[in-house]
Amino acid sequence: MLIGEVARRSGVSARMLRHYESLGLVRPSGRTGAGYREYSQEDIRRIFHVESLRSLGLSLREIGRALDEPGFAPASLVDDLVQRTRERIAAETELLTRLRRIDAAGPAGWEDVLQVVALLQALGSKSADTRQRAALSSVHEAAVPVEALVEAALNETDPNVAGALRWALARAGDDGTALLVRGLGSPVAAVRERAVQALAELPGEEAAAQLRLALDGPDPVVRGYAALALGTRGVGDAIPTLVDMVVAGRNDTDAADALSVLADEAATADRIARGLVGRLDDASTRPPARGRLTQALAGIPGPTATGALVRLAADADRAVALTAAYLLGLRGER
């Protein structure tokens, strides 16, 4: 079969067939009387073998070794191809993500494109100062997509940079809410914590609704940050979790402050006081927790809290009794 017919039937161009011949990959077995290349059935079978191996990403040199060296084992080469393919996919995925984010920023011209690219690169810098400046600049200098800010916030370990990213996200409004909610479902505890901290600083009802849902979640750290945020917003649903935090000694001072904010109405103050007293009277509550619960009563106005402090001033635990007596003195009670 002549080269033109082989090219037509195989889909491999005559130019590529000549290239294969020059490399010694596929040499036509014969020549016609006029000197034209003539391919046998075995030659054509080898061409298809070459094309099959090319489709796997092998180089022509690797294909030659695979076809001609009897001792050449495919296992290590295939493993290498798998790794190279993964790296290529990761690089292409990163490029696609960057392009989508540039497109989402809606650049009006190349100057805008370059500015967005610069900020995106800065957000991924190894320098914490550079990342922080990029986060602060994202609000004023260029419209960095919220997706990029959320990704940076969920992965940021430096507290100062993390604060700047949360600040930038809060100024983006509710746009990042759905993305942060996904972060709450991360298998990584640190990512869940960063997600709820960022969500807690977002304005709007959507963020508040998601924080309410987080109160019922399995992660106590997430529940705690959600309760603190909701407590400062005056949401009474946070009260049980805040009381639990005081007992557990987890951000207990902040939890007590949030409870005092919630206790601005008599009915709510009475509910909080009863919740604290109930845990004080629980036989399973340990002495350190009873001390924290007594201190938390300081910020709760009303007769229920005052009556509890009067009773606690005679408590068998001297530390609790002294704390209660001191707090009664601040209230003007004896």
Buried (B, 14 or more C-beta within 10 A) or exposed (E): BBBEEBBEEBEBEBEBBEBBBEBEBBEBEEEEEEEEBBBEEEBBEBBEBBBEBBEBEBEBEBBBEBBEEEEEEEEEBEEEBEEEEEEEEEEEEEEEBBEEBBEBBEBEEEEBBEBBBBBBEBBBBEEBEBBBBBBBBBBEBBBBBBBBBBBBBBBBEBEEBBBBBBBBBBBBBBBBBEBBBEBBEBEEEEBBBBBBBBBBBBEEEBBBEBBBEBBEBEBEBBBBBBBBBBBBBEBBBBBEBBBBBBBBBBBBEBBBBBBBEBBEEEEBBBBBBBBBBEBBEEEEBEEEBBBBBBBBBBBBBBEBBBEBBBEBBEBEBEEBBBBBBBBBEEBEEE
